[in-house]
Amino acid sequence: MKNTAGSPFSNYDYDRAVYADGYQAVGGVDEAGRGPLAGPVFAAAVILDPEKEIPGLGDSKKLSEKKREALYEQICEQAVSWSVASASVEEIETLNILQATFLAMRRAVEGLTVYPELVMVDGNQAPPGIAVSVKTIVKGDALSASIGAASILAKVSRDRLLRELDKEYPQYQFAKHKGYGTALHVSLIREYGPSPVHRMSFLKKILADNR
């Protein structure tokens, strides 16, 4: 079996190796939405059963929207425990995006109904304040099934919210770009100005260029 990164092993092998160290519950954590110009940042935490594989888990950015949506439902049905949380635009502006991301991650872990003994986090920075051991894994969303599952839940949850914000602020076409800084999105910000769901600290150059 190959994972989405093309490695000649299942990304469940990574998780099973961690469980072989004696842990009873291991959670994967990932975020979605650090880079966009609008909307909250999301995070998810997922505890999978390493012996009941969900095929296709991996980095959500490399999956089609249709595939992510299908996997979202499977993960929610089959995970031992899962939780999705976010940090608001106001919290991003107050704390900065990194600390707001850590806040969303902590909220996601705290929302699990089964508390893990170890949390594996995508990336190289451990969120402070999590009450269990934390292991950071660069490219963890491709290497670990549980981090890949968290990546999918966070991404799908955020995309769903942006589609709702599209209905509230149709002039920005959030459903198309999901808040990222595409040429279309930047042009619409310059045309209409920022909305209440834009991250003002991310727009300084755009707004300065618009004067």
DAGI-V356000 format. One record per backbone hydrogen bond with DSSP energy under -0.5 kcal/mol. NH is the residue of the N-H (numbers start at 1). CO is the residue of the C=O. If there is no record, write none. Layout:
NH | CO
NH | CO
//
This chain:
3 | 7
3 | 9
4 | 57
6 | 3
9 | 7
13 | 10
14 | 10
15 | 11
16 | 12
17 | 13
18 | 14
19 | 15
20 | 16
21 | 18
22 | 19
23 | 18
27 | 118
28 | 46
29 | 120
30 | 44
32 | 42
37 | 179
38 | 179
39 | 197
41 | 87
42 | 32
43 | 85
44 | 30
45 | 83
46 | 28
47 | 81
48 | 46
50 | 48
52 | 49
53 | 51
55 | 53
57 | 54
62 | 59
63 | 60
68 | 64
69 | 65
70 | 66
71 | 67
72 | 68
73 | 69
74 | 70
75 | 71
76 | 72
77 | 73
78 | 74
79 | 75
80 | 47
81 | 47
83 | 45
85 | 43
87 | 41
92 | 88
93 | 89
94 | 90
95 | 91
96 | 92
100 | 96
101 | 97
102 | 98
103 | 99
104 | 100
105 | 101
106 | 102
107 | 103
108 | 104
109 | 105
110 | 106
111 | 107
112 | 109
115 | 113
117 | 25
118 | 25
119 | 133
120 | 27
121 | 119
121 | 135
122 | 29
123 | 137
130 | 127
133 | 117
135 | 119
137 | 121
140 | 137
142 | 139
143 | 139
144 | 140
145 | 11
148 | 144
149 | 145
150 | 146
151 | 147
152 | 148
153 | 149
154 | 150
155 | 151
156 | 152
157 | 153
158 | 154
159 | 155
160 | 156
161 | 157
162 | 158
163 | 159
164 | 160
165 | 161
166 | 162
167 | 163
167 | 164
168 | 164
169 | 165
172 | 169
173 | 170
176 | 173
177 | 173
178 | 174
180 | 177
182 | 180
186 | 182
187 | 183
188 | 184
189 | 185
190 | 186
191 | 187
192 | 188
193 | 189
198 | 195
199 | 37
200 | 198
202 | 199
203 | 199
203 | 200
207 | 203
208 | 204
209 | 205
210 | 206
211 | 208
//
